[in-house]
């Protein structure tokens, strides 16, 4: 009887072992990433290569796709119908709860674009282990790239999610970008998730933030997302416009055209 019981126990253990791959489900905040990583770096290399020497750029800003997967799929289809877009800037909040799977699902949707894209970090992307997942999949939350002779500075401005315990926005990074590759750009666009004077921004430094941004060569305008409605405003009454994208539920995006003479913008609905 002892041997029979031992054999039965061994058999049950073998069955459980064989089926373990299907039985195990990782914690939603476990940062186990499958698929492409370093997405921003890969796409930045493509943007810079494709736009080298161009004097006219056309790019899209959008954001807050976190819970609107079908609408984001439709956004991708709409962009792919066009033949005049150089790249897309996702203004942040790919995730709703900072879950690793949310980032991967959204990445896989955005990867269907026919043009390269970059993704900023949003306040929802900072929840739980979200920043770790963002870094693993997309890269550093502060980054820049140059398209044509325009520098795009992309910033983490989600101060509230860090309880003001870290320097957000990171003025050291902003200052470093004044001179990094300075011979390669004449004009600048700054993108962020949360704009100044929004309650989640560190408004103790809002005016200083703007003074820093205006030190960039030829600052054209700034873009943001976060507030789930589309609007634009000269926030500091200094001639620098801020353009805020709607969430994907609103089924719209900004289309910017930068030429040697300046820039134009339009809102596209899909």
C-alpha positions in Angstrom: 0.0 0.0 0.0 2.8 2.3 0.8 4.4 1.8 -2.7 1.0 2.4 -4.4 0.4 5.6 -2.5 3.9 6.8 -3.3 3.4 6.1 -7.0 0.0 7.9 -7.0 1.6 11.0 -5.3 4.4 10.9 -7.9 1.9 10.8 -10.7 -0.1 13.7 -9.4 3.0 15.8 -8.9 4.0 15.0 -12.5 0.6 16.1 -13.9 0.8 19.3 -11.9 4.3 20.0 -13.1 3.4 19.5 -16.8 0.4 21.8 -16.4 2.3 24.4 -14.4 2.9 26.8 -17.4 -0.9 27.2 -17.8 -1.7 27.4 -14.1 0.8 30.1 -13.1 -0.4 33.7 -13.6 2.0 36.5 -12.5 1.0 39.4 -10.3 -0.3 42.3 -12.5 2.4 44.6 -11.1 5.2 42.0 -11.8 7.4 43.7 -14.4 7.9 40.7 -16.7 8.0 42.1 -20.2 7.6 40.2 -23.4 8.0 41.6 -26.9 9.9 44.7 -27.9 11.8 46.8 -25.4 13.6 50.2 -25.8 10.8 51.2 -28.1 11.6 55.0 -27.9 15.3 54.5 -28.7 14.5 52.3 -31.8 11.9 54.8 -33.1 14.0 57.8 -32.4 16.8 56.4 -34.5 14.3 55.9 -37.3 12.8 59.4 -36.9 16.3 61.0 -37.0 17.4 59.0 -40.0 14.2 59.6 -42.0 14.0 63.4 -41.2 17.7 64.2 -41.7 18.0 67.2 -43.9 14.2 67.8 -44.1 13.1 71.5 -43.8 9.4 70.6 -43.5 8.0 68.2 -40.8 4.6 66.8 -40.3 3.8 65.0 -37.1 0.9 64.1 -34.8 0.4 64.5 -31.1 -2.2 62.5 -29.2 -2.5 60.9 -25.8 -4.4 59.2 -23.0 -5.2 56.0 -24.7 -5.3 54.1 -21.4 -8.8 52.5 -21.5 -9.8 53.2 -25.1 -8.2 50.3 -27.0 -10.7 50.2 -29.9 -10.4 53.9 -30.4 -6.6 53.7 -30.4 -6.8 50.9 -33.0 -9.0 53.2 -35.1 -6.5 56.0 -34.6 -3.7 53.8 -36.0 -5.8 52.9 -39.0 -6.6 56.6 -39.7 -2.9 57.6 -39.5 -1.9 54.7 -41.7 -4.2 55.9 -44.4 -2.1 59.1 -44.6 1.1 59.3 -46.5 2.3 62.6 -45.2 3.2 61.9 -41.6 6.8 61.7 -40.3 6.1 60.5 -36.7 3.7 60.4 -33.8 4.1 61.7 -30.2 2.0 59.8 -27.7 1.5 62.3 -24.8 1.3 59.7 -22.1 -1.1 57.6 -20.1 -0.9 54.4 -22.0 -2.0 52.6 -18.9 -4.9 53.2 -16.5 -3.4 51.4 -13.4 0.3 51.1 -14.3 -0.1 47.4 -15.1 2.7 45.8 -17.2 0.1 44.2 -19.5 -1.5 47.5 -20.2 1.8 48.9 -21.5 2.4 45.8 -23.7 -1.1 45.9 -25.1 -0.9 49.5 -26.0 2.7 49.1 -27.4 1.4 46.3 -29.6 -1.4 48.6 -31.0 0.9 51.5 -31.6 3.5 49.3 -33.2 1.0 48.8 -36.1 1.7 52.4 -37.1 3.4 52.7 -40.5 5.5 55.6 -39.0 7.7 55.7 -35.9 6.3 57.0 -32.6 7.6 57.9 -29.2 5.7 57.7 -25.9 5.9 60.1 -22.9 5.1 58.9 -19.4 1.8 60.0 -17.9 0.6 60.2 -14.3 -1.4 56.9 -14.6 1.7 55.3 -16.0 3.5 56.1 -12.7 1.0 54.0 -10.6 2.2 50.9 -8.9 5.2 49.6 -10.7 4.2 51.5 -13.8 7.4 53.6 -14.1 9.4 50.3 -14.0 7.3 48.9 -16.8 7.5 52.1 -18.8 11.3 52.2 -18.4 11.6 48.5 -19.4 9.4 48.9 -22.5 10.0 52.5 -23.7 13.1 53.9 -21.9 13.9 56.9 -19.8 10.9 59.2 -18.9 13.0 62.3 -20.0 14.4 62.1 -23.5 14.9 64.2 -26.7 15.4 63.7 -30.4 16.1 65.9 -33.4 14.0 65.8 -36.6 15.3 68.0 -39.4 16.8 70.8 -37.4 14.1 70.8 -34.7 14.8 69.4 -31.3 11.9 67.7 -29.5 12.3 67.7 -25.7 10.0 65.2 -24.0 9.6 65.6 -20.2 8.2 63.8 -17.2 6.0 66.4 -15.5 4.0 64.1 -13.3 5.1 65.7 -10.0 2.0 64.6 -7.9 2.8 61.0 -8.4 6.1 61.4 -6.7 4.8 63.4 -3.7 7.4 66.1 -4.7 10.1 63.7 -3.4 12.0 63.8 -6.7 12.9 66.8 -9.0 10.0 66.7 -11.4 10.3 68.4 -13.8 14.0 67.6 -13.9 15.7 71.0 -14.4 19.1 69.4 -14.7 17.9 67.4 -17.7 16.2 70.5 -19.2 19.4 72.5 -18.8 21.6 69.8 -20.2 19.4 69.8 -23.4 20.2 73.5 -24.0 23.6 72.5 -25.3 23.4 68.8 -26.1 23.9 68.5 -29.9 23.5 72.3 -30.1 25.0 72.5 -33.6 22.2 70.2 -34.9 19.1 72.3 -34.2 17.8 75.8 -34.5 14.3 75.4 -33.2 12.6 73.5 -30.3 9.3 71.8 -29.4 8.7 70.7 -25.8 6.2 67.9 -25.0 4.9 66.8 -21.6 1.9 65.0 -20.2 0.8 67.5 -17.6 1.0 71.2 -18.4 1.9 74.1 -16.0 -1.0 75.4 -13.8 -2.7 72.0 -13.9 -3.1 70.9 -10.3 -0.9 67.8 -10.8 2.0 69.9 -12.0 4.6 71.3 -9.5 3.3 74.8 -9.8 5.7 76.1 -7.2 8.2 76.1 -10.1 5.8 76.8 -13.0 7.2 80.2 -13.8 10.8 79.0 -13.5 9.9 76.1 -15.8 8.7 78.4 -18.5 11.8 80.6 -18.1 14.0 77.6 -18.7 12.0 76.4 -21.7 12.3 79.8 -23.3 16.1 79.5 -23.3 15.8 76.8 -26.0 16.8 78.0 -29.4 13.6 79.1 -31.4 11.0 77.6 -29.0 8.0 77.1 -31.2 5.3 75.7 -28.9 4.6 73.1 -26.3 2.3 70.1 -26.3 0.6 68.2 -23.4 -2.3 65.8 -22.8 -3.8 64.6 -19.5 -7.0 66.6 -19.2 -9.1 64.5 -21.6 -10.3 67.5 -23.6 -8.8 69.3 -26.5 -7.8 72.9 -26.0 -5.0 75.4 -26.6 -3.8 78.4 -24.6 -1.0 80.9 -24.2 -0.5 79.9 -20.6 2.0 82.5 -19.7 0.9 85.3 -22.0 4.4 85.3 -23.6 3.5 84.1 -27.1 4.3 80.4 -26.5 1.2 78.3 -27.2 0.4 75.1 -25.4 -1.6 72.5 -27.3 -3.4 69.9 -25.2 -4.6 66.7 -26.9 -7.9 65.0 -26.1 -8.0 61.4 -24.8 -8.7 58.7 -27.4 -12.3 58.6 -26.4 -12.6 62.0 -28.2 -11.3 60.4 -31.4 -9.1 63.3 -32.4 -5.5 64.3 -32.7 -3.3 67.3 -33.5 -1.5 67.5 -36.8 1.4 69.9 -36.9 3.4 71.1 -39.9 6.7 72.9 -39.3 8.2 74.8 -42.2 11.1 77.2 -42.5 8.6 80.1 -42.0 6.9 78.7 -38.9 4.3 76.2 -38.1 0.6 75.3 -38.6 -1.7 73.1 -36.7 -5.0 71.4 -37.4 -7.3 69.1 -35.4 -8.2 65.9 -37.1 -11.2 63.8 -36.1 -11.4 60.1 -37.0 
